């Protein structure tokens, strides 16, 4: 379970993402603007952030730059209906993932969140256990003399 902060000025989009991510087992906090999102980011210290690009007062790129300045290791997914038009992948290099809103948004968002959360973990327990087992197999065993 991860703490996820979702920032979007579209109330319907926020509600849908919140329900979807909570159904996946995550704890979700929402903000309806960039400035509100930054306040929650500092207070709640989320494991991952999902932010819309086009918002009044402060766009998603500015929000991401501020977050990365203080907490560069927190992964951020940038969502927009204008990713190609605004060349967001080139213009917002601080985002860990840039996704287009639309028909493929939900499965792509879930995949990106899973991938980024897995990547941000330093060493998952499974890989530590696998290394220990691999090391044990390489160590030759001595036969007992009877």
N, CA, C and O atoms as a GROMACS GRO file, in nm:
protein
  584
    1UNK      N    1   0.085  -0.118   0.000
    1UNK     CA    2   0.000   0.000   0.000
    1UNK      C    3   0.089   0.124   0.000
    1UNK      O    4   0.183   0.135   0.079
    2UNK      N    5   0.058   0.216  -0.090
    2UNK     CA    6   0.137   0.338  -0.101
    2UNK      C    7   0.049   0.459  -0.071
    2UNK      O    8  -0.073   0.455  -0.087
    3UNK      N    9   0.113   0.567  -0.027
    3UNK     CA   10   0.045   0.695  -0.009
    3UNK      C   11   0.061   0.772  -0.140
    3UNK      O   12   0.173   0.803  -0.181
    4UNK      N   13  -0.050   0.801  -0.206
    4UNK     CA   14  -0.047   0.868  -0.335
    4UNK      C   15  -0.121   1.001  -0.327
    4UNK      O   16  -0.232   1.008  -0.275
    5UNK      N   17  -0.058   1.105  -0.378
    5UNK     CA   18  -0.118   1.238  -0.386
    5UNK      C   19  -0.160   1.261  -0.530
    5UNK      O   20  -0.077   1.252  -0.621
    6UNK      N   21  -0.288   1.291  -0.552
    6UNK     CA   22  -0.339   1.324  -0.685
    6UNK      C   23  -0.378   1.470  -0.689
    6UNK      O   24  -0.450   1.519  -0.601
    7UNK      N   25  -0.328   1.542  -0.791
    7UNK     CA   26  -0.355   1.685  -0.805
    7UNK      C   27  -0.417   1.710  -0.942
    7UNK      O   28  -0.358   1.678  -1.045
    8UNK      N   29  -0.538   1.768  -0.941
    8UNK     CA   30  -0.607   1.800  -1.066
    8UNK      C   31  -0.719   1.898  -1.034
    8UNK      O   32  -0.786   1.884  -0.932
    9UNK      N   33  -0.740   1.996  -1.120
    9UNK     CA   34  -0.848   2.091  -1.098
    9UNK      C   35  -0.982   2.036  -1.144
    9UNK      O   36  -1.086   2.099  -1.120
   10UNK      N   37  -0.983   1.922  -1.211
   10UNK     CA   38  -1.106   1.857  -1.256
   10UNK      C   39  -1.156   1.764  -1.145
   10UNK      O   40  -1.098   1.658  -1.122
   11UNK      N   41  -1.264   1.803  -1.079
   11UNK     CA   42  -1.316   1.727  -0.964
   11UNK      C   43  -1.356   1.585  -1.004
   11UNK      O   44  -1.333   1.491  -0.928
   12UNK      N   45  -1.415   1.569  -1.122
   12UNK     CA   46  -1.457   1.435  -1.166
   12UNK      C   47  -1.336   1.343  -1.186
   12UNK      O   48  -1.337   1.228  -1.142
   13UNK      N   49  -1.233   1.395  -1.253
   13UNK     CA   50  -1.112   1.315  -1.274
   13UNK      C   51  -1.046   1.276  -1.143
   13UNK      O   52  -0.999   1.163  -1.128
   14UNK      N   53  -1.043   1.368  -1.048
   14UNK     CA   54  -0.986   1.338  -0.916
   14UNK      C   55  -1.063   1.228  -0.846
   14UNK      O   56  -1.004   1.136  -0.789
   15UNK      N   57  -1.195   1.237  -0.852
   15UNK     CA   58  -1.280   1.137  -0.785
   15UNK      C   59  -1.259   0.998  -0.844
   15UNK      O   60  -1.246   0.900  -0.770
   16UNK      N   61  -1.255   0.991  -0.975
   16UNK     CA   62  -1.236   0.862  -1.042
   16UNK      C   63  -1.100   0.802  -1.007
   16UNK      O   64  -1.090   0.683  -0.974
   17UNK      N   65  -0.994   0.883  -1.014
   17UNK     CA   66  -0.860   0.833  -0.981
   17UNK      C   67  -0.852   0.789  -0.835
   17UNK      O   68  -0.792   0.686  -0.804
   18UNK      N   69  -0.911   0.867  -0.748
   18UNK     CA   70  -0.909   0.832  -0.605
   18UNK      C   71  -0.976   0.697  -0.582
   18UNK      O   72  -0.920   0.610  -0.515
   19UNK      N   73  -1.096   0.680  -0.636
   19UNK     CA   74  -1.168   0.553  -0.619
   19UNK      C   75  -1.089   0.435  -0.676
   19UNK      O   76  -1.078   0.330  -0.614
   20UNK      N   77  -1.034   0.455  -0.794
   20UNK     CA   78  -0.957   0.351  -0.861
   20UNK      C   79  -0.835   0.310  -0.779
   20UNK      O   80  -0.810   0.192  -0.758
   21UNK      N   81  -0.760   0.410  -0.732
   21UNK     CA   82  -0.638   0.380  -0.657
   21UNK      C   83  -0.668   0.324  -0.517
   21UNK      O   84  -0.593   0.240  -0.467
   22UNK      N   85  -0.775   0.370  -0.455
   22UNK     CA   86  -0.813   0.313  -0.326
   22UNK      C   87  -0.857   0.168  -0.343
   22UNK      O   88  -0.830   0.084  -0.257
   23UNK      N   89  -0.924   0.137  -0.452
   23UNK     CA   90  -0.964  -0.001  -0.482
   23UNK      C   91  -0.841  -0.090  -0.500
   23UNK      O   92  -0.846  -0.210  -0.472
   24UNK      N   93  -0.731  -0.031  -0.546
   24UNK     CA   94  -0.606  -0.105  -0.563
   24UNK      C   95  -0.531  -0.120  -0.430
   24UNK      O   96  -0.428  -0.187  -0.424
   25UNK      N   97  -0.584  -0.058  -0.323
   25UNK     CA   98  -0.524  -0.072  -0.191
   25UNK      C   99  -0.437   0.045  -0.146
   25UNK      O  100  -0.374   0.038  -0.041
   26UNK      N  101  -0.434   0.150  -0.224
   26UNK     CA  102  -0.351   0.266  -0.189
   26UNK      C  103  -0.428   0.365  -0.102
   26UNK      O  104  -0.551   0.370  -0.106
   27UNK      N  105  -0.355   0.443  -0.025
   27UNK     CA  106  -0.414   0.553   0.051
   27UNK      C  107  -0.397   0.677  -0.036
   27UNK      O  108  -0.285   0.710  -0.076
   28UNK      N  109  -0.508   0.746  -0.066
   28UNK     CA  110  -0.504   0.855  -0.162
   28UNK      C  111  -0.548   0.987  -0.097
   28UNK      O  112  -0.648   0.993  -0.026
   29UNK      N  113  -0.470   1.091  -0.124
   29UNK     CA  114  -0.502   1.228  -0.083
   29UNK      C  115  -0.516   1.308  -0.211
   29UNK      O  116  -0.437   1.290  -0.304
   30UNK      N  117  -0.615   1.396  -0.217
   30UNK     CA  118  -0.637   1.474  -0.339
   30UNK      C  119  -0.626   1.624  -0.313
   30UNK      O  120  -0.653   1.672  -0.203
   31UNK      N  121  -0.585   1.695  -0.418
   31UNK     CA  122  -0.577   1.841  -0.415
   31UNK      C  123  -0.633   1.894  -0.546
   31UNK      O  124  -0.613   1.832  -0.651
   32UNK      N  125  -0.701   2.008  -0.541
   32UNK     CA  126  -0.764   2.062  -0.662
   32UNK      C  127  -0.684   2.176  -0.726
   32UNK      O  128  -0.731   2.241  -0.820
   33UNK      N  129  -0.562   2.199  -0.676
   33UNK     CA  130  -0.476   2.302  -0.738
   33UNK      C  131  -0.330   2.272  -0.706
   33UNK      O  132  -0.299   2.195  -0.615
   34UNK      N  133  -0.242   2.333  -0.783
   34UNK     CA  134  -0.099   2.317  -0.759
   34UNK      C  135  -0.055   2.364  -0.621
   34UNK      O  136   0.013   2.290  -0.550
   35UNK      N  137  -0.092   2.486  -0.581
   35UNK     CA  138  -0.052   2.533  -0.448
   35UNK      C  139  -0.103   2.442  -0.334
   35UNK      O  140  -0.031   2.412  -0.239
   36UNK      N  141  -0.230   2.399  -0.345
   36UNK     CA  142  -0.284   2.307  -0.243
   36UNK      C  143  -0.208   2.175  -0.245
   36UNK      O  144  -0.181   2.117  -0.140
   37UNK      N  145  -0.174   2.128  -0.363
   37UNK     CA  146  -0.099   2.003  -0.376
   37UNK      C  147   0.038   2.012  -0.311
   37UNK      O  148   0.083   1.916  -0.248
   38UNK      N  149   0.105   2.126  -0.326
   38UNK     CA  150   0.237   2.144  -0.264
   38UNK      C  151   0.228   2.143  -0.112
   38UNK      O  152   0.316   2.089  -0.045
   39UNK      N  153   0.123   2.204  -0.057
   39UNK     CA  154   0.103   2.203   0.088
   39UNK      C  155   0.085   2.059   0.136
   39UNK      O  156   0.148   2.017   0.234
   40UNK      N  157  -0.001   1.983   0.068
   40UNK     CA  158  -0.024   1.843   0.107
   40UNK      C  159   0.101   1.758   0.086
   40UNK      O  160   0.129   1.668   0.165
   41UNK      N  161   0.177   1.788  -0.018
   41UNK     CA  162   0.301   1.716  -0.045
   41UNK      C  163   0.398   1.730   0.072
   41UNK      O  164   0.458   1.632   0.116
   42UNK      N  165   0.412   1.851   0.123
   42UNK     CA  166   0.503   1.875   0.236
   42UNK      C  167   0.452   1.811   0.364
   42UNK      O  168   0.530   1.757   0.443
   43UNK      N  169   0.321   1.817   0.386
   43UNK     CA  170   0.262   1.763   0.510
   43UNK      C  171   0.253   1.611   0.511
   43UNK      O  172   0.287   1.547   0.610
   44UNK      N  173   0.209   1.554   0.401
   44UNK     CA  174   0.177   1.411   0.396
   44UNK      C  175   0.292   1.322   0.351
   44UNK      O  176   0.291   1.202   0.375
   45UNK      N  177   0.390   1.379   0.287
   45UNK     CA  178   0.506   1.304   0.236
   45UNK      C  179   0.463   1.176   0.162
   45UNK      O  180   0.486   1.065   0.210
   46UNK      N  181   0.399   1.192   0.046
   46UNK     CA  182   0.350   1.076  -0.029
   46UNK      C  183   0.463   0.994  -0.089
   46UNK      O  184   0.576   1.040  -0.104
   47UNK      N  185   0.428   0.870  -0.124
   47UNK     CA  186   0.523   0.780  -0.190
   47UNK      C  187   0.528   0.807  -0.340
   47UNK      O  188   0.626   0.775  -0.407
   48UNK      N  189   0.420   0.866  -0.394
   48UNK     CA  190   0.409   0.892  -0.538
   48UNK      C  191   0.307   1.003  -0.559
   48UNK      O  192   0.215   1.019  -0.479
   49UNK      N  193   0.325   1.080  -0.667
   49UNK     CA  194   0.233   1.189  -0.700
   49UNK      C  195   0.184   1.172  -0.844
   49UNK      O  196   0.260   1.138  -0.934
   50UNK      N  197   0.053   1.197  -0.862
   50UNK     CA  198  -0.006   1.202  -0.996
   50UNK      C  199  -0.059   1.344  -1.011
   50UNK      O  200  -0.143   1.388  -0.932
   51UNK      N  201  -0.011   1.416  -1.114
   51UNK     CA  202  -0.049   1.557  -1.129
   51UNK      C  203  -0.090   1.587  -1.272
   51UNK      O  204  -0.027   1.541  -1.368
   52UNK      N  205  -0.197   1.666  -1.285
   52UNK     CA  206  -0.242   1.715  -1.415
   52UNK      C  207  -0.151   1.829  -1.458
   52UNK      O  208  -0.088   1.894  -1.374
   53UNK      N  209  -0.143   1.854  -1.587
   53UNK     CA  210  -0.057   1.962  -1.634
   53UNK      C  211  -0.132   2.096  -1.639
   53UNK      O  212  -0.086   2.194  -1.580
   54UNK      N  213  -0.245   2.101  -1.708
   54UNK     CA  214  -0.315   2.227  -1.728
   54UNK      C  215  -0.407   2.254  -1.609
   54UNK      O  216  -0.511   2.191  -1.593
   55UNK      N  217  -0.365   2.350  -1.526
   55UNK     CA  218  -0.443   2.392  -1.409
   55UNK      C  219  -0.424   2.543  -1.392
   55UNK      O  220  -0.321   2.597  -1.432
   56UNK      N  221  -0.523   2.611  -1.334
   56UNK     CA  222  -0.505   2.755  -1.309
   56UNK      C  223  -0.405   2.779  -1.196
   56UNK      O  224  -0.381   2.689  -1.115
   57UNK      N  225  -0.350   2.895  -1.190
   57UNK     CA  226  -0.257   2.942  -1.086
   57UNK      C  227  -0.117   2.882  -1.099
   57UNK      O  228  -0.018   2.954  -1.084
   58UNK      N  229  -0.106   2.754  -1.126
   58UNK     CA  230   0.024   2.688  -1.130
   58UNK      C  231   0.010   2.560  -1.213
   58UNK      O  232  -0.069   2.472  -1.178
   59UNK      N  233   0.086   2.549  -1.323
   59UNK     CA  234   0.071   2.428  -1.404
   59UNK      C  235   0.147   2.310  -1.342
   59UNK      O  236   0.229   2.327  -1.252
   60UNK      N  237   0.118   2.192  -1.393
   60UNK     CA  238   0.180   2.070  -1.340
   60UNK      C  239   0.331   2.069  -1.347
   60UNK      O  240   0.397   2.012  -1.260
   61UNK      N  241   0.388   2.131  -1.451
   61UNK     CA  242   0.534   2.137  -1.463
   61UNK      C  243   0.596   2.214  -1.348
   61UNK      O  244   0.698   2.174  -1.293
   62UNK      N  245   0.534   2.327  -1.313
   62UNK     CA  246   0.584   2.407  -1.200
   62UNK      C  247   0.571   2.330  -1.068
   62UNK      O  248   0.660   2.336  -0.982
   63UNK      N  249   0.460   2.259  -1.054
   63UNK     CA  250   0.438   2.180  -0.932
   63UNK      C  251   0.547   2.073  -0.920
   63UNK      O  252   0.605   2.054  -0.814
   64UNK      N  253   0.572   2.004  -1.030
   64UNK     CA  254   0.673   1.897  -1.029
   64UNK      C  255   0.812   1.952  -0.999
   64UNK      O  256   0.886   1.894  -0.919
   65UNK      N  257   0.848   2.062  -1.061
   65UNK     CA  258   0.981   2.120  -1.037
   65UNK      C  259   0.998   2.155  -0.889
   65UNK      O  260   1.105   2.131  -0.832
   66UNK      N  261   0.896   2.210  -0.826
   66UNK     CA  262   0.904   2.245  -0.684
   66UNK      C  263   0.915   2.118  -0.597
   66UNK      O  264   0.993   2.114  -0.502
   67UNK      N  265   0.839   2.016  -0.632
   67UNK     CA  266   0.845   1.890  -0.556
   67UNK      C  267   0.982   1.825  -0.569
   67UNK      O  268   1.039   1.778  -0.470
   68UNK      N  269   1.034   1.822  -0.688
   68UNK     CA  270   1.164   1.758  -0.713
   68UNK      C  271   1.278   1.837  -0.649
   68UNK      O  272   1.382   1.779  -0.614
   69UNK      N  273   1.260   1.967  -0.634
   69UNK     CA  274   1.363   2.049  -0.569
   69UNK      C  275   1.379   2.007  -0.423
   69UNK      O  276   1.490   2.003  -0.371
   70UNK      N  277   1.269   1.975  -0.357
   70UNK     CA  278   1.274   1.940  -0.215
   70UNK      C  279   1.282   1.789  -0.191
   70UNK      O  280   1.342   1.745  -0.093
   71UNK      N  281   1.223   1.710  -0.280
   71UNK     CA  282   1.219   1.564  -0.263
   71UNK      C  283   1.240   1.496  -0.398
   71UNK      O  284   1.144   1.445  -0.457
   72UNK      N  285   1.362   1.493  -0.446
   72UNK     CA  286   1.387   1.443  -0.582
   72UNK      C  287   1.357   1.294  -0.604
   72UNK      O  288   1.340   1.251  -0.718
   73UNK      N  289   1.350   1.216  -0.498
   73UNK     CA  290   1.330   1.072  -0.515
   73UNK      C  291   1.184   1.030  -0.520
   73UNK      O  292   1.154   0.914  -0.552
   74UNK      N  293   1.091   1.120  -0.491
   74UNK     CA  294   0.949   1.085  -0.497
   74UNK      C  295   0.908   1.081  -0.644
   74UNK      O  296   0.918   1.182  -0.714
   75UNK      N  297   0.860   0.965  -0.693
   75UNK     CA  298   0.820   0.956  -0.833
   75UNK      C  299   0.693   1.036  -0.862
   75UNK      O  300   0.600   1.043  -0.781
   76UNK      N  301   0.691   1.097  -0.982
   76UNK     CA  302   0.578   1.180  -1.022
   76UNK      C  303   0.531   1.140  -1.161
   76UNK      O  304   0.610   1.129  -1.255
   77UNK      N  305   0.398   1.118  -1.173
   77UNK     CA  306   0.334   1.090  -1.301
   77UNK      C  307   0.263   1.217  -1.344
   77UNK      O  308   0.181   1.271  -1.270
   78UNK      N  309   0.294   1.265  -1.464
   78UNK     CA  310   0.228   1.382  -1.520
   78UNK      C  311   0.120   1.335  -1.618
   78UNK      O  312   0.148   1.257  -1.709
   79UNK      N  313  -0.003   1.384  -1.598
   79UNK     CA  314  -0.115   1.350  -1.686
   79UNK      C  315  -0.158   1.475  -1.762
   79UNK      O  316  -0.156   1.586  -1.708
   80UNK      N  317  -0.196   1.458  -1.887
   80UNK     CA  318  -0.248   1.571  -1.962
   80UNK      C  319  -0.322   1.523  -2.086
   80UNK      O  320  -0.291   1.419  -2.143
   81UNK      N  321  -0.420   1.601  -2.125
   81UNK     CA  322  -0.487   1.576  -2.251
   81UNK      C  323  -0.411   1.638  -2.367
   81UNK      O  324  -0.451   1.627  -2.482
   82UNK      N  325  -0.299   1.705  -2.336
   82UNK     CA  326  -0.223   1.780  -2.436
   82UNK      C  327  -0.077   1.738  -2.442
   82UNK      O  328   0.008   1.820  -2.476
   83UNK      N  329  -0.046   1.615  -2.411
   83UNK     CA  330   0.095   1.574  -2.402
   83UNK      C  331   0.171   1.596  -2.533
   83UNK      O  332   0.284   1.647  -2.531
   84UNK      N  333   0.111   1.560  -2.645
   84UNK     CA  334   0.181   1.578  -2.773
   84UNK      C  335   0.181   1.723  -2.817
   84UNK      O  336   0.283   1.775  -2.861
   85UNK      N  337   0.066   1.791  -2.804
   85UNK     CA  338   0.054   1.930  -2.845
   85UNK      C  339   0.154   2.019  -2.774
   85UNK      O  340   0.215   2.106  -2.835
   86UNK      N  341   0.171   1.997  -2.644
   86UNK     CA  342   0.261   2.080  -2.564
   86UNK      C  343   0.403   2.023  -2.554
   86UNK      O  344   0.488   2.080  -2.486
   87UNK      N  345   0.428   1.910  -2.620
   87UNK     CA  346   0.559   1.842  -2.612
   87UNK      C  347   0.602   1.824  -2.467
   87UNK      O  348   0.715   1.856  -2.430
   88UNK      N  349   0.511   1.772  -2.385
   88UNK     CA  350   0.537   1.763  -2.241
   88UNK      C  351   0.653   1.672  -2.206
   88UNK      O  352   0.723   1.696  -2.107
   89UNK      N  353   0.675   1.567  -2.284
   89UNK     CA  354   0.785   1.476  -2.251
   89UNK      C  355   0.920   1.548  -2.259
   89UNK      O  356   1.012   1.515  -2.184
   90UNK      N  357   0.932   1.645  -2.349
   90UNK     CA  358   1.056   1.722  -2.358
   90UNK      C  359   1.057   1.841  -2.263
   90UNK      O  360   1.162   1.878  -2.211
   91UNK      N  361   0.941   1.902  -2.241
   91UNK     CA  362   0.934   2.025  -2.162
   91UNK      C  363   0.930   2.003  -2.011
   91UNK      O  364   0.969   2.092  -1.935
   92UNK      N  365   0.886   1.887  -1.968
   92UNK     CA  366   0.879   1.859  -1.824
   92UNK      C  367   0.965   1.735  -1.797
   92UNK      O  368   0.913   1.627  -1.769
   93UNK      N  369   1.094   1.754  -1.805
   93UNK     CA  370   1.188   1.642  -1.790
   93UNK      C  371   1.190   1.588  -1.647
   93UNK      O  372   1.234   1.475  -1.624
   94UNK      N  373   1.144   1.668  -1.551
   94UNK     CA  374   1.145   1.625  -1.411
   94UNK      C  375   1.042   1.516  -1.382
   94UNK      O  376   1.055   1.443  -1.284
   95UNK      N  377   0.941   1.503  -1.467
   95UNK     CA  378   0.838   1.399  -1.448
   95UNK      C  379   0.902   1.262  -1.472
   95UNK      O  380   0.980   1.245  -1.565
   96UNK      N  381   0.867   1.166  -1.389
   96UNK     CA  382   0.918   1.030  -1.407
   96UNK      C  383   0.842   0.956  -1.515
   96UNK      O  384   0.892   0.859  -1.572
   97UNK      N  385   0.721   1.001  -1.543
   97UNK     CA  386   0.637   0.939  -1.645
   97UNK      C  387   0.536   1.043  -1.693
   97UNK      O  388   0.480   1.117  -1.613
   98UNK      N  389   0.514   1.050  -1.825
   98UNK     CA  390   0.415   1.140  -1.882
   98UNK      C  391   0.311   1.056  -1.954
   98UNK      O  392   0.344   0.977  -2.043
   99UNK      N  393   0.184   1.073  -1.915
   99UNK     CA  394   0.076   0.995  -1.974
   99UNK      C  395  -0.032   1.087  -2.030
   99UNK      O  396  -0.056   1.196  -1.979
  100UNK      N  397  -0.096   1.040  -2.137
  100UNK     CA  398  -0.207   1.114  -2.197
  100UNK      C  399  -0.337   1.071  -2.131
  100UNK      O  400  -0.359   0.954  -2.103
  101UNK      N  401  -0.423   1.170  -2.106
  101UNK     CA  402  -0.558   1.139  -2.059
  101UNK      C  403  -0.635   1.082  -2.177
  101UNK      O  404  -0.608   1.116  -2.292
  102UNK      N  405  -0.729   0.995  -2.149
  102UNK     CA  406  -0.810   0.939  -2.256
  102UNK      C  407  -0.846   0.795  -2.228
  102UNK      O  408  -0.846   0.750  -2.114
  103UNK      N  409  -0.876   0.722  -2.334
  103UNK     CA  410  -0.929   0.587  -2.320
  103UNK      C  411  -0.830   0.489  -2.258
  103UNK      O  412  -0.872   0.394  -2.191
  104UNK      N  413  -0.700   0.508  -2.277
  104UNK     CA  414  -0.598   0.417  -2.223
  104UNK      C  415  -0.541   0.466  -2.090
  104UNK      O  416  -0.450   0.404  -2.034
  105UNK      N  417  -0.593   0.578  -2.039
  105UNK     CA  418  -0.536   0.639  -1.918
  105UNK      C  419  -0.534   0.545  -1.798
  105UNK      O  420  -0.431   0.533  -1.731
  106UNK      N  421  -0.644   0.478  -1.770
  106UNK     CA  422  -0.653   0.396  -1.649
  106UNK      C  423  -0.552   0.282  -1.648
  106UNK      O  424  -0.473   0.273  -1.554
  107UNK      N  425  -0.550   0.194  -1.750
  107UNK     CA  426  -0.450   0.086  -1.744
  107UNK      C  427  -0.306   0.136  -1.748
  107UNK      O  428  -0.219   0.080  -1.682
  108UNK      N  429  -0.280   0.243  -1.825
  108UNK     CA  430  -0.145   0.297  -1.831
  108UNK      C  431  -0.104   0.360  -1.698
  108UNK      O  432   0.011   0.347  -1.656
  109UNK      N  433  -0.198   0.428  -1.632
  109UNK     CA  434  -0.170   0.488  -1.502
  109UNK      C  435  -0.139   0.381  -1.398
  109UNK      O  436  -0.043   0.393  -1.322
  110UNK      N  437  -0.220   0.276  -1.394
  110UNK     CA  438  -0.196   0.168  -1.298
  110UNK      C  439  -0.061   0.101  -1.323
  110UNK      O  440   0.012   0.070  -1.229
  111UNK      N  441  -0.029   0.079  -1.449
  111UNK     CA  442   0.099   0.017  -1.483
  111UNK      C  443   0.215   0.108  -1.442
  111UNK      O  444   0.314   0.062  -1.385
  112UNK      N  445   0.203   0.237  -1.472
  112UNK     CA  446   0.310   0.332  -1.438
  112UNK      C  447   0.329   0.341  -1.287
  112UNK      O  448   0.443   0.343  -1.239
  113UNK      N  449   0.220   0.346  -1.212
  113UNK     CA  450   0.230   0.354  -1.066
  113UNK      C  451   0.298   0.230  -1.010
  113UNK      O  452   0.387   0.240  -0.926
  114UNK      N  453   0.257   0.115  -1.057
  114UNK     CA  454   0.318  -0.010  -1.010
  114UNK      C  455   0.468  -0.013  -1.041
  114UNK      O  456   0.548  -0.048  -0.955
  115UNK      N  457   0.504   0.026  -1.163
  115UNK     CA  458   0.644   0.025  -1.205
  115UNK      C  459   0.727   0.126  -1.124
  115UNK      O  460   0.836   0.093  -1.078
  116UNK      N  461   0.675   0.246  -1.106
  116UNK     CA  462   0.750   0.349  -1.034
  116UNK      C  463   0.764   0.318  -0.885
  116UNK      O  464   0.868   0.346  -0.825
  117UNK      N  465   0.660   0.261  -0.826
  117UNK     CA  466   0.669   0.224  -0.684
  117UNK      C  467   0.769   0.110  -0.665
  117UNK      O  468   0.846   0.111  -0.569
  118UNK      N  469   0.768   0.014  -0.755
  118UNK     CA  470   0.863  -0.098  -0.748
  118UNK      C  471   1.006  -0.046  -0.766
  118UNK      O  472   1.098  -0.091  -0.698
  119UNK      N  473   1.023   0.046  -0.860
  119UNK     CA  474   1.155   0.103  -0.887
  119UNK      C  475   1.206   0.188  -0.771
  119UNK      O  476   1.326   0.189  -0.743
  120UNK      N  477   1.115   0.258  -0.702
  120UNK     CA  478   1.159   0.346  -0.594
  120UNK      C  479   1.197   0.271  -0.466
  120UNK      O  480   1.266   0.325  -0.380
  121UNK      N  481   1.152   0.146  -0.454
  121UNK     CA  482   1.194   0.066  -0.338
  121UNK      C  483   1.340   0.029  -0.355
  121UNK      O  484   1.381  -0.013  -0.462
  122UNK      N  485   1.418   0.045  -0.249
  122UNK     CA  486   1.562   0.021  -0.260
  122UNK      C  487   1.593  -0.125  -0.289
  122UNK      O  488   1.661  -0.156  -0.387
  123UNK      N  489   1.543  -0.213  -0.206
  123UNK     CA  490   1.564  -0.356  -0.228
  123UNK      C  491   1.440  -0.430  -0.181
  123UNK      O  492   1.419  -0.446  -0.061
  124UNK      N  493   1.357  -0.475  -0.275
  124UNK     CA  494   1.240  -0.552  -0.234
  124UNK      C  495   1.283  -0.678  -0.161
  124UNK      O  496   1.386  -0.738  -0.192
  125UNK      N  497   1.204  -0.718  -0.064
  125UNK     CA  498   1.236  -0.836   0.018
  125UNK      C  499   1.259  -0.959  -0.068
  125UNK      O  500   1.347  -1.040  -0.037
  126UNK      N  501   1.184  -0.975  -0.175
  126UNK     CA  502   1.198  -1.093  -0.260
  126UNK      C  503   1.336  -1.101  -0.322
  126UNK      O  504   1.393  -1.210  -0.330
  127UNK      N  505   1.392  -0.989  -0.367
  127UNK     CA  506   1.524  -0.994  -0.431
  127UNK      C  507   1.633  -1.022  -0.328
  127UNK      O  508   1.732  -1.087  -0.361
  128UNK      N  509   1.618  -0.974  -0.207
  128UNK     CA  510   1.716  -1.002  -0.102
  128UNK      C  511   1.716  -1.151  -0.071
  128UNK      O  512   1.822  -1.213  -0.057
  129UNK      N  513   1.597  -1.209  -0.060
  129UNK     CA  514   1.585  -1.351  -0.032
  129UNK      C  515   1.643  -1.434  -0.147
  129UNK      O  516   1.711  -1.533  -0.124
  130UNK      N  517   1.615  -1.393  -0.270
  130UNK     CA  518   1.667  -1.465  -0.387
  130UNK      C  519   1.819  -1.462  -0.390
  130UNK      O  520   1.881  -1.563  -0.423
  131UNK      N  521   1.879  -1.348  -0.358
  131UNK     CA  522   2.026  -1.338  -0.355
  131UNK      C  523   2.084  -1.431  -0.250
  131UNK      O  524   2.186  -1.496  -0.273
  132UNK      N  525   2.021  -1.437  -0.134
  132UNK     CA  526   2.069  -1.523  -0.026
  132UNK      C  527   2.062  -1.670  -0.067
  132UNK      O  528   2.154  -1.747  -0.040
  133UNK      N  529   1.952  -1.707  -0.134
  133UNK     CA  530   1.939  -1.845  -0.180
  133UNK      C  531   2.042  -1.876  -0.288
  133UNK      O  532   2.098  -1.985  -0.290
  134UNK      N  533   2.065  -1.781  -0.378
  134UNK     CA  534   2.163  -1.801  -0.484
  134UNK      C  535   2.302  -1.818  -0.426
  134UNK      O  536   2.378  -1.904  -0.472
  135UNK      N  537   2.337  -1.738  -0.326
  135UNK     CA  538   2.468  -1.746  -0.262
  135UNK      C  539   2.484  -1.880  -0.192
  135UNK      O  540   2.591  -1.940  -0.196
  136UNK      N  541   2.377  -1.927  -0.128
  136UNK     CA  542   2.382  -2.056  -0.058
  136UNK      C  543   2.406  -2.171  -0.156
  136UNK      O  544   2.477  -2.266  -0.122
  137UNK      N  545   2.349  -2.163  -0.275
  137UNK     CA  546   2.368  -2.268  -0.375
  137UNK      C  547   2.511  -2.272  -0.426
  137UNK      O  548   2.562  -2.379  -0.458
  138UNK      N  549   2.577  -2.157  -0.432
  138UNK     CA  550   2.714  -2.150  -0.484
  138UNK      C  551   2.816  -2.199  -0.382
  138UNK      O  552   2.925  -2.242  -0.420
  139UNK      N  553   2.783  -2.194  -0.254
  139UNK     CA  554   2.876  -2.236  -0.151
  139UNK      C  555   2.879  -2.389  -0.146
  139UNK      O  556   2.775  -2.451  -0.120
  140UNK      N  557   2.996  -2.452  -0.170
  140UNK     CA  558   3.002  -2.599  -0.168
  140UNK      C  559   2.981  -2.651  -0.025
  140UNK      O  560   3.026  -2.592   0.073
  141UNK      N  561   2.910  -2.762  -0.019
  141UNK     CA  562   2.888  -2.824   0.112
  141UNK      C  563   2.986  -2.936   0.133
  141UNK      O  564   3.019  -3.010   0.040
  142UNK      N  565   3.032  -2.949   0.255
  142UNK     CA  566   3.125  -3.057   0.287
  142UNK      C  567   3.048  -3.179   0.333
  142UNK      O  568   2.946  -3.168   0.402
  143UNK      N  569   3.097  -3.292   0.294
  143UNK     CA  570   3.032  -3.417   0.336
  143UNK      C  571   3.080  -3.451   0.476
  143UNK      O  572   3.196  -3.431   0.512
  144UNK      N  573   2.988  -3.501   0.552
  144UNK     CA  574   3.022  -3.543   0.689
  144UNK      C  575   3.100  -3.673   0.683
  144UNK      O  576   3.067  -3.763   0.605
  145UNK      N  577   3.203  -3.683   0.765
  145UNK     CA  578   3.283  -3.807   0.771
  145UNK      C  579   3.229  -3.890   0.883
  145UNK      O  580   3.216  -3.844   0.997
  146UNK      N  581   3.196  -4.017   0.849
  146UNK     CA  582   3.143  -4.101   0.954
  146UNK      C  583   3.238  -4.208   0.995
  146UNK      O  584   3.207  -4.288   1.083
   0.00000   0.00000   0.00000
